[in-house]
Amino acid sequence: MNRRIYADFSYLILLAASFGAILVLGVIVAPVIFHTDRLAVDLLIDHYNSGVIMSEIFLRFSYFIYFLALCVAVYEIVMYRMGQRDKTLFYSASTVIATSLMFSAVYVPKILELQAMGREATTSDTFSSIHIASEIDFKILAIALVVLFVRRLMLLRRS
């Protein structure tokens, strides 16, 4: 039973930490990187180079997101086999896995590929569409993490 408690606690910590990381990246890091002109007098990074820096941050974060998707898949499959079957859990876990993989395996590599083509590629409609889609994906991931966290917490309180 102790092992189960540690697994549940670790899983909830992972979900909460992932949500916190997404929040920090979207609310704190991105605005700071893209608005260096407001923060420093002698440090002015243009929009393109700010995007390159932000892409590197998201590339490194995507490794963590892969880990998150794997942990959610494994944990939720184990819980499903143990009899914890719930529509909210299923849909939120599926959404976390799908949006994690979309962000890490599709959006980040595509944005990096377009950035490698130069400034002109980052001003295209294609880049803009991919960037907006990745932002939406990131927000859906954050919401799904909160739903999954709250639902798991509710089920743990019952048992």
N, C-alpha and C positions, 0 to 999 in steps of 0.2 A: 504494500500500500504506500510506503514512503516513496518508492520510485515513481509511482503515479502522481503523487503530490508534487514532486520535483519537476516532472515532465509538464504537468499542467501549469505550474508556476513559471517555468522557463518559457513555455509557449506564450503565455499572456505577456510576459516581459518582452519577448520578441515582437509581438504584435504592437504593443505600446511604443517600443523603441522605434519600430519602423514608421509608425504614424508620426512620431516626434521628429524623426529624420526628414520625412517628407515635408513636414511643416517648416522645419528650419531651412531646408533648401529652397522652398518656394517663397517663404515670407521674409527670411532674413538674408540668405546668401545671394540669391538672384538680384534683389534690389540694390544691394551693396555693390556687386560686381558691375551691374549695368549703369550705375550712377556714381562713378568715381569722381566726376566733375563736381559733385556737391560735397565731397568728403575731403579731398586733398587739393592743395593749390598746385603743386608741381607734378602731380601724377594724373595724367589724363589718358585714359584708355578709350579708343574709339569703340563703336558698337560691334564691329566685326571681331576685334580682339577680345572684347568682353565675352562674346559668344563662344569663342574658342576656349577661353578659360572655363566658362560654365559647362561647355560640352565635356571637357576633361573631368570636371567634378562629377557630372552625371555618368560618364563612362566608368569611373571608379565606383560610384554608388551602384551601378547596375550589377556589379558582382555581388554586392550585398542583396540586391533584389532577387537575383537568381537563387541565392541561399534561402531567402524568405519564401519564395515559391516552392522550393523543395521541402522545406520544413512544414509549410501549411499542407501540402499534398500528403506527406507522410503522416503527420499527426491526424489530419481529418480522416484519412483512410483507416487508420488504426481505431479511431473513435467510432467510425461507422461500423466497423467489424465488431466492436464491443457493444453495439446496440444503440449508440447515440445517433439516431437518425432524426434530422430536423431540416425542414425546407430552408429556413433562414440560414442555418449553418452551411448547407449545401450551396445555396446561391451566393452567399457572401464569400465563402472559400473559393468557389469556382471563379468568381469575379476577381479576387485577389490574385489567383494564379494566372488567369488570362491577361489581366492588365499588367502584371509584373513581367510576364514574358513578352507582351507587346512592347512595353517600354524598353526593356533591356535588349531584346533580340531584333526589334524592328525599328523603332524610332531613333534610339541613340546611334546605331550604326548608319542609318540613312542620313541623319543630320551630320554626322562626322564625314560621310562620303561627300555630301554637298559642300561642306566647308572646305574640304580638301581641293575642290574645284576652284576655289577662290571667292573673292568678295561678290562677284557678279552672280554666282549661283545662290548666295544667301539672300539676295534681293529678289529672287524669282517667286512666282506664285506657288510653285511646287514646294519650295522651302517653307514659305509662309504656311501653307496648308499642313505640312508635316509637323511644323512647330506647334501650331494651334492644336492639332490632333494629339500631340504628345502631352501638351498641357492639360487637355481634357482627360486623357488617360490617367495622368498623374493624380488629378482630382478625384476621379472615380476610384482609383486605388486607395486613396486616403479615406474616402467614405466607406468603402468595403472593409477596410481594416478596422474602422471604428465599429461598424455593425458586427463584424466577426468577434471582436474583442468583447463587446457588450453581451452578445448572445452566449459566448463561451462562459463568461463570468456568471451570467444568470443560471446556466446549467450547472455550474460548479456549486453554486449556493444551494441548489435543490438537492444535490447528492451529498 
